[in-house]
C-alpha cells in the first residue's frame, strides 16, 4: 500500500529540508526527540524512538528518501519507503509532497499520523516563527 499527502508550510524549501535533517530542528518542529543526520545511509530516529530508518537519497533543499519503520511494524516486516519532495510555493512558502510506500494494509493509520504528528506541528512551528 502507498499514499500521497501534500501540504503547504510557511518556510522556504531550504529551511524545511535543513530542519528535517537536523536533530535539533526536527525535534523543535515536531515536539519530540529526534536524532538525524544529513548523510546518505545515515541512520535516524524520531518521535522519541518510535520511528527509525536510514537516509537513502538526498538532494539538498529538494528531495529526501528514507527507509522508515515504527516500533509497531510486525516482526519480519520490511522497512517502508518515505519520499519527500520540496518546492517553492508562493512567497516564503514550501509545497511538501510526501509519498509513503511499501506499507501493509494495517499501516493505513500512518496517513493520518503524518497530518497529526508532522504537518500540524510543522505548521504551528513555522507560524510562531513568523511572528
Steps between C-alpha positions, in 0.01 A plus 500: 500500500608857443356846543584857408446812711561864415520804725623858493751614765581864579873458445718476190604152377861547616385568857259203503769268357765609750256484792381149404860374490615664823455327837431829676280637221300181451432483874399867510254473210335178625529542876667160550861384526678425172847389398571552132782579260541640148711202391386241247465166682493697826257352749234703676237476770206730563209539735696382804617184319155401368625548140835373366657478159779600269563774244504338156515799267543871566478787252566818700195720549290290260469128584538256790457122467516288814434147615242532777343283769336532838517284809153373395625330181458122520807285554651424160307783330734685266561872537263726312617775263451871562551761228473872568510755220534870579422787262446874528133591523437870518691754702695330777304176478582138425280239338584171670394180322539181703470152348504211747519157336579132562245492781253231599124560505521524881735797463230730357494675842829671413318715244322690778811467715695717255237771525472488880866440590680691225295735284304668780802542733711627207237756406477615863880511532544723196193710579654604833841538336349765271371716787 
